[in-house]
Amino acid sequence: MIERAAAGPLRRLVVLRHAKSARPEGVADHERPLAARGRRDAPAAGRALADMDCLPGLALCSTAVRARRTWELAAAQWGTPPPVRLDPRLYHADVPGLLDVIRETPAGVETLLLVGHNPGLEDLVLTLADDGLDNLLDRVRAKFPTSAIAVLDWRGAAWHDLHPGAALLTSLTIPRGKR
């Protein structure tokens, strides 16, 4: 096990995979909308984040339609949504690309929400988490489905200090809306 640094405030990275998307014929991947299940699950993700006390100070969201709509439906569940930055680099990003974006986060943000896509998000969680409570890492390895929420806690003076193995995976939730 890699020893995590104890310096700096507790920081929280909340990773949200976009909700279930549709695959309409003739629609480019970037423009794919949410499926009916996704439109039910995205608000459930917002409620779950509120229930877990994981409301972010800032959200970073892919520019893909399915990610933006997931963000909009989730954030609509909160009284006052935080600022959001739509970033095209998050669309199908790999771990190095995701870390580049995360590391630009202002130091004053203690909880950061990242809304994006697999396989990058799953790989990010597995890369950052040195350990996880219960069997959470095994669950992520098995499947990180649509609308999944992973919560990673770590200590650091600034987001640019985040590195592989620095975090503890404290929660994995797969919210589902009612039919």
C-alpha positions in Angstrom: 0.0 0.0 0.0 1.3 3.5 -0.9 1.4 5.9 2.0 -0.9 8.8 1.4 0.4 12.3 2.3 -1.3 13.8 5.3 -0.5 17.4 4.4 -3.2 19.8 3.3 -7.0 19.8 3.6 -9.2 16.8 2.9 -10.2 16.9 -0.7 -12.9 14.9 -2.5 -13.1 13.9 -6.1 -16.6 12.7 -7.1 -16.6 10.8 -10.4 -20.0 10.5 -12.2 -20.3 8.5 -15.3 -23.0 9.9 -17.6 -26.4 8.3 -17.4 -27.6 5.7 -20.0 -27.6 7.1 -23.5 -29.6 6.3 -26.6 -28.1 5.3 -29.9 -30.3 6.9 -32.5 -29.4 6.0 -36.1 -27.5 8.8 -37.9 -26.6 10.7 -34.7 -22.9 11.3 -34.1 -21.5 9.8 -30.9 -20.9 13.3 -29.3 -24.5 14.3 -29.9 -26.2 11.1 -28.5 -29.0 12.0 -26.1 -30.0 10.2 -22.9 -32.2 7.2 -23.1 -35.4 7.0 -21.0 -33.6 5.2 -18.3 -30.9 7.8 -18.3 -33.5 10.6 -17.9 -34.7 8.7 -14.8 -31.3 7.9 -13.4 -29.6 11.3 -13.7 -31.9 13.0 -11.2 -31.5 10.0 -8.9 -27.7 10.6 -9.1 -28.3 14.2 -8.1 -30.4 13.1 -5.1 -27.8 10.5 -4.2 -25.0 13.1 -4.2 -27.1 15.4 -1.9 -27.9 12.5 0.4 -24.2 11.6 0.6 -23.2 15.2 1.3 -21.1 15.2 -1.8 -22.2 18.5 -3.4 -19.3 19.9 -5.3 -17.8 23.4 -5.2 -17.1 23.0 -8.9 -18.2 20.6 -11.6 -16.2 19.7 -14.7 -18.3 18.1 -17.5 -17.7 16.6 -20.9 -19.2 18.6 -23.8 -21.0 15.4 -25.1 -24.8 15.8 -25.0 -25.3 12.8 -22.7 -22.8 14.1 -20.1 -24.2 17.7 -20.2 -27.8 16.4 -19.8 -26.7 14.1 -16.9 -25.2 17.1 -15.2 -28.3 19.3 -15.8 -30.7 16.7 -14.5 -28.5 15.9 -11.5 -27.8 19.5 -10.6 -31.5 20.4 -10.8 -32.0 18.3 -7.6 -30.0 20.8 -5.6 -31.0 24.2 -4.3 -28.1 26.1 -5.8 -25.9 24.2 -8.2 -22.2 25.0 -8.2 -20.4 26.5 -11.2 -19.8 24.1 -14.1 -17.1 24.1 -16.7 -17.8 22.3 -19.9 -14.5 20.9 -21.2 -14.1 19.2 -24.6 -10.9 17.5 -23.3 -13.1 15.3 -21.1 -14.8 13.6 -24.1 -13.3 10.1 -24.2 -10.3 11.2 -22.3 -7.8 8.7 -20.9 -6.3 8.9 -17.4 -3.4 11.4 -18.2 -5.9 13.7 -20.0 -8.4 13.5 -17.1 -5.6 14.3 -14.6 -4.5 17.3 -16.7 -8.0 18.8 -16.5 -8.4 17.9 -12.8 -5.0 19.5 -11.8 -6.2 22.8 -13.2 -8.9 23.1 -10.5 -8.5 26.1 -8.2 -7.0 25.3 -4.8 -10.0 26.7 -3.0 -12.3 23.9 -4.4 -12.5 21.1 -1.8 -15.0 18.9 -3.6 -14.8 18.5 -7.3 -17.3 16.7 -9.5 -16.2 15.1 -12.8 -18.9 14.1 -15.3 -17.7 12.0 -18.2 -17.2 8.7 -19.9 -15.9 5.2 -19.7 -13.4 3.6 -19.9 -11.5 6.8 -18.8 -13.5 7.3 -15.6 -13.2 3.7 -14.4 -9.5 3.8 -15.2 -9.1 7.1 -13.3 -10.8 5.7 -10.2 -8.6 2.6 -10.3 -5.4 4.6 -10.8 -6.1 7.2 -8.1 -7.3 4.8 -5.4 -4.5 3.2 -3.4 -7.2 1.5 -1.4 -10.9 1.3 -1.0 -13.3 0.6 1.8 -15.0 -2.8 1.9 -14.7 -4.3 -1.6 -15.2 -1.1 -3.5 -12.2 -1.4 -5.8 -13.2 -5.0 -6.8 -16.7 -3.6 -7.6 -15.2 -0.9 -9.8 -13.0 -3.4 -11.6 -16.1 -5.6 -12.2 -18.2 -2.8 -13.6 -18.5 1.0 -13.5 -22.0 1.3 -15.1 -23.8 4.4 -16.3 -24.8 6.8 -13.5 -22.2 5.2 -11.2 -20.7 7.6 -8.6 -17.3 7.0 -7.1 -16.1 9.2 -4.2 -12.3 9.5 -3.7 -10.9 11.3 -0.7 -7.3 12.5 -0.4 -5.3 15.2 1.3 -3.3 17.7 -0.6 -2.5 21.4 -0.7 -3.7 21.8 -4.2 -5.3 19.7 -7.0 -2.1 19.7 -9.0 -0.7 17.5 -6.2 -3.2 14.7 -7.0 -1.2 11.6 -8.2 -1.8 7.9 -8.7 -2.4 6.0 -5.5 -3.0 9.2 -3.5 -6.7 8.6 -2.7 -9.0 6.3 -0.8 -12.2 5.1 -2.5 -14.8 5.8 0.2 -18.0 5.2 -1.7 -19.5 3.6 -4.9 -23.1 4.2 -5.6 -25.2 3.2 -8.6 -28.4 5.4 -8.4 -31.4 4.2 -10.3 -34.6 6.3 -10.9 -38.0 4.8 -10.5 -39.9 3.7 -13.6 
